[in-house]
Amino acid sequence: MATFELRKHIEFPLNHHQYVPADIKGNTAKRVDEVMNIIDLTELADRMPSELSDGQKQRVALGRAIAPKPELLLMDEPLSNLDAELRIEMRKEIQELHRLTKAKIVYVTHDQGEALAMADRIIVMNKGEIEQISTPQEIYSRPTTPFVANFVGKANLVEGTWESDHFMPAQYPDIKWPDLGVSMELKKKGIYPVQPEQLRLSEGEHGGIKGTITNVQYQGKEIHYTVQADGKDWVVHTGIWERFGLGDEVSLELRVGVGGENLRIIHS
């Protein structure tokens, strides 16, 4: 197949696939033209694979997959060999293909961001077992198990005690956090999941959990901090205007969105 020009690659499954619809088999040239237009490679139809970029090769692979008009597509980490920028671009193209072909897509990935960005529904699996099935928003904001909370949301899993609709961290009994929709399974385990962006950093003399910044990673649109407090590492993501340095003494407070505002940790 490497010796075929691009057009032949798209035509191949139409001539050899077992379940090609009769109307396509009767006019494969028309279907090849349609697919070439969908993947936006019409002008390169006579090129050889060696003359294509990585992104164009990926489009050819997608074109071959959709050519027979399948009702279901299985994509097993299709973007794993591409660089970061190209992966983001190809995400958009796969979403557009999904819209145009209306085929159902089962998409396998270990990239949490990729799953959240592209999926209508996500199945999170751990060691062959299903942990949670839901929308990207629910998976991220309302994880039902410790694995999902940590794997998808990179949440800080805080241990403590649940009393009615409030949680008290084990090492900080004077602090109470409200129930923001924590699952019953996490409650039974005495866990409160806190996403990195749910925590607010302030100067050390403020209330809250006192700690020391041990790592800083500038990410352009945000800054990732590691804060050590009483032997535990907390991961915190803030905006670029909230600047702290290594070794700074800080306070951690929980952000609770109410009417577009942020409330600090509730103290008893």
C-alpha positions as CSV (number, residue, x, y, z in Angstrom):
1,M,0.0,0.0,0.0
2,A,2.9,2.4,0.6
3,T,3.5,2.4,-3.2
4,F,-0.1,3.6,-4.0
5,E,-0.9,7.2,-4.5
6,L,-3.3,8.8,-2.1
7,R,-6.4,8.3,-4.2
8,K,-5.8,4.5,-4.4
9,H,-5.5,4.4,-0.6
10,I,-9.0,5.8,-0.3
11,E,-10.3,3.5,-3.0
12,F,-8.8,0.3,-1.5
13,P,-11.5,-0.3,1.2
14,L,-14.3,0.3,-1.3
15,N,-13.0,-2.6,-3.5
16,H,-12.2,-5.0,-0.6
17,H,-14.4,-4.2,2.3
18,Q,-17.1,-6.8,2.9
19,Y,-20.0,-4.4,3.8
20,V,-19.7,-1.6,1.3
21,P,-23.2,-0.3,0.4
22,A,-24.3,-1.2,-3.1
23,D,-24.7,2.4,-4.3
24,I,-21.0,3.1,-3.4
25,K,-19.8,-0.1,-5.1
26,G,-21.5,1.0,-8.2
27,N,-19.6,4.3,-8.3
28,T,-16.5,4.1,-6.3
29,A,-14.9,7.1,-8.1
30,K,-17.7,9.4,-6.9
31,R,-17.2,8.2,-3.3
32,V,-13.5,8.7,-3.5
33,D,-14.0,12.2,-4.7
34,E,-16.4,12.9,-1.8
35,V,-13.9,11.5,0.8
36,M,-11.0,13.5,-0.7
37,N,-13.1,16.6,-0.4
38,I,-14.1,15.8,3.2
39,I,-10.5,15.3,4.3
40,D,-9.4,18.3,2.3
41,L,-6.7,16.5,0.2
42,T,-8.3,16.7,-3.3
43,E,-5.3,18.7,-4.7
44,L,-2.9,16.0,-3.4
45,A,-4.7,13.0,-4.9
46,D,-1.8,11.8,-6.9
47,R,0.8,12.2,-4.2
48,M,2.7,9.2,-2.7
49,P,2.5,8.6,1.1
50,S,6.2,9.6,1.5
51,E,5.3,13.0,0.1
52,L,2.7,13.8,2.8
53,S,3.1,15.4,6.2
54,D,2.2,13.5,9.4
55,G,-1.1,15.4,9.6
56,Q,-1.9,14.6,6.0
57,K,-1.1,10.9,6.5
58,Q,-3.5,10.9,9.5
59,R,-6.2,12.4,7.3
60,V,-5.7,9.7,4.7
61,A,-6.1,7.1,7.5
62,L,-9.4,8.7,8.5
63,G,-10.5,8.9,4.9
64,R,-9.9,5.2,4.4
65,A,-12.0,4.5,7.6
66,I,-15.0,6.6,6.5
67,A,-15.0,5.7,2.8
68,P,-17.4,2.7,3.1
69,K,-19.8,4.8,5.2
70,P,-19.6,2.7,8.4
71,E,-22.1,3.2,11.1
72,L,-19.5,2.6,13.8
73,L,-15.8,3.6,13.9
74,L,-13.2,2.3,16.4
75,M,-10.3,4.7,16.9
76,D,-7.5,3.3,19.2
77,E,-5.3,6.2,20.2
78,P,-5.2,7.6,16.6
79,L,-3.3,10.7,17.6
80,S,-0.6,9.2,19.9
81,N,2.3,9.6,17.4
82,L,1.6,13.3,16.6
83,D,3.1,16.3,18.3
84,A,1.0,18.4,20.7
85,E,0.0,21.1,18.2
86,L,-1.0,18.7,15.5
87,R,-3.0,16.6,18.0
88,I,-5.1,19.6,18.9
89,E,-5.7,20.3,15.2
90,M,-6.6,16.7,14.5
91,R,-9.1,16.6,17.4
92,K,-11.1,19.3,15.5
93,E,-10.9,17.3,12.3
94,I,-12.2,14.2,13.9
95,Q,-15.0,16.1,15.5
96,E,-15.9,17.6,12.1
97,L,-15.8,14.1,10.5
98,H,-18.1,12.9,13.2
99,R,-20.6,15.7,12.4
100,L,-20.4,15.1,8.7
101,T,-20.6,11.3,8.6
102,K,-22.9,10.9,11.6
103,A,-21.1,7.6,12.4
104,K,-20.8,6.6,16.0
105,I,-17.2,6.7,17.2
106,V,-15.7,4.6,20.0
107,Y,-12.5,6.4,20.8
108,V,-9.8,4.8,23.0
109,T,-7.3,7.2,24.6
110,H,-5.1,7.5,27.7
111,D,-5.1,11.3,27.3
112,Q,-7.6,12.8,29.7
113,G,-7.7,16.2,28.0
114,E,-8.4,14.5,24.7
115,A,-11.3,12.6,26.1
116,L,-12.8,15.6,27.9
117,A,-12.4,17.8,24.7
118,M,-13.9,15.4,22.2
119,A,-16.4,13.0,23.9
120,D,-20.2,13.2,24.2
121,R,-19.9,10.4,26.9
122,I,-16.9,9.0,28.6
123,I,-16.3,5.5,30.0
124,V,-13.4,5.5,32.5
125,M,-11.9,2.1,32.9
126,N,-9.4,0.8,35.5
127,K,-7.8,-2.6,35.3
128,G,-10.5,-3.8,32.9
129,E,-13.4,-2.6,35.1
130,I,-15.7,0.3,34.4
131,E,-15.3,3.0,37.1
132,Q,-17.8,5.6,35.7
133,I,-19.9,6.4,32.6
134,S,-21.1,10.0,32.1
135,T,-20.6,13.2,30.3
136,P,-17.2,15.0,30.3
137,Q,-18.6,17.6,32.6
138,E,-19.9,15.1,35.1
139,I,-16.8,12.9,34.9
140,Y,-14.6,15.9,35.8
141,S,-16.8,17.8,38.2
142,R,-18.6,14.9,39.9
143,P,-16.2,11.9,40.0
144,T,-17.8,8.9,41.7
145,T,-14.6,7.0,42.7
146,P,-11.1,8.0,43.9
147,F,-9.5,6.7,40.7
148,V,-11.7,8.9,38.4
149,A,-11.1,11.9,40.6
150,N,-7.4,11.5,40.5
151,F,-6.9,10.2,36.9
152,V,-9.3,12.6,35.2
153,G,-9.4,15.7,37.4
154,K,-6.0,15.4,39.0
155,A,-7.9,16.0,42.2
156,N,-6.4,16.4,45.7
157,L,-8.0,13.5,47.6
158,V,-8.4,14.9,51.1
159,E,-9.2,12.5,53.9
160,G,-11.5,13.5,56.8
161,T,-15.0,13.1,58.2
162,W,-18.4,13.8,56.7
163,E,-21.1,15.2,59.0
164,S,-24.4,15.7,57.2
165,D,-23.7,18.1,54.3
166,H,-20.2,19.3,55.5
167,F,-16.7,17.8,55.4
168,M,-13.9,18.3,58.0
169,P,-10.4,17.5,56.8
170,A,-8.7,15.1,59.2
171,Q,-5.8,17.4,60.1
172,Y,-7.9,20.6,60.3
173,P,-11.1,19.9,62.4
174,D,-11.8,23.6,62.6
175,I,-12.4,23.8,58.9
176,K,-15.7,22.8,57.2
177,W,-16.2,22.4,53.5
178,P,-19.7,22.3,52.0
179,D,-21.0,19.3,50.0
180,L,-20.6,20.3,46.3
181,G,-22.0,17.1,44.9
182,V,-19.5,14.6,46.2
183,S,-20.5,11.0,45.4
184,M,-21.7,8.6,48.1
185,E,-18.8,6.2,47.4
186,L,-16.3,9.0,48.2
187,K,-18.2,10.0,51.3
188,K,-18.2,6.4,52.6
189,K,-14.4,6.4,52.2
190,G,-14.1,9.7,54.0
191,I,-12.8,11.5,51.0
192,Y,-13.3,15.0,49.6
193,P,-12.0,15.6,46.0
194,V,-10.6,19.0,45.4
195,Q,-9.5,19.9,41.8
196,P,-6.3,22.0,41.6
197,E,-8.3,25.1,40.3
198,Q,-10.7,24.9,43.3
199,L,-8.0,26.0,45.7
200,R,-7.0,29.6,46.3
201,L,-3.6,30.7,47.4
202,S,-3.0,33.8,49.6
203,E,-0.3,35.1,51.8
204,G,0.5,33.0,54.9
205,E,-1.1,35.3,57.5
206,H,-4.5,34.6,56.0
207,G,-6.8,31.9,57.4
208,G,-7.0,28.4,55.9
209,I,-4.4,25.7,55.6
210,K,-0.9,26.9,56.1
211,G,1.8,25.5,53.8
212,T,5.0,26.1,51.8
213,I,5.4,26.3,48.0
214,T,7.8,23.5,46.9
215,N,7.4,23.6,43.1
216,V,6.3,26.2,40.5
217,Q,5.5,25.5,36.9
218,Y,4.6,28.4,34.6
219,Q,2.1,27.1,31.9
220,G,1.4,30.3,30.0
221,K,-2.3,30.7,30.8
222,E,-1.9,29.5,34.4
223,I,0.6,28.6,37.0
224,H,0.9,25.1,38.7
225,Y,2.0,25.0,42.3
226,T,2.8,22.3,44.7
227,V,2.3,23.3,48.3
228,Q,3.4,21.2,51.2
229,A,1.2,21.4,54.3
230,D,1.6,19.1,57.3
231,G,3.4,16.5,55.3
232,K,0.9,16.4,52.4
233,D,1.5,17.8,48.9
234,W,-1.4,19.9,47.5
235,V,-1.6,20.6,43.7
236,V,-2.9,24.1,43.0
237,H,-3.6,25.8,39.7
238,T,-4.0,29.6,39.6
239,G,-4.1,32.4,37.1
240,I,-0.9,34.1,35.9
241,W,-1.6,37.2,38.0
242,E,-1.4,35.3,41.3
243,R,2.3,35.0,41.5
244,F,4.2,33.2,44.3
245,G,7.7,31.8,44.5
246,L,9.5,28.8,45.8
247,G,9.6,28.7,49.6
248,D,6.8,31.2,50.0
249,E,4.6,30.6,53.0
250,V,1.0,30.6,51.8
251,S,-2.6,29.7,52.9
252,L,-4.9,27.3,51.0
253,E,-8.6,28.1,50.8
254,L,-11.4,26.4,49.0
255,R,-13.2,28.2,46.2
256,V,-16.9,27.7,46.3
257,G,-18.6,29.4,43.3
258,V,-21.9,31.1,44.3
259,G,-23.5,33.6,41.9
260,G,-20.2,34.1,40.1
261,E,-18.3,34.9,43.3
262,N,-15.8,32.9,45.4
263,L,-16.3,32.2,49.0
264,R,-13.4,31.2,51.3
265,I,-13.2,28.1,53.5
266,I,-15.9,28.0,56.0
267,H,-14.5,28.1,59.6
268,S,-16.5,26.7,62.5
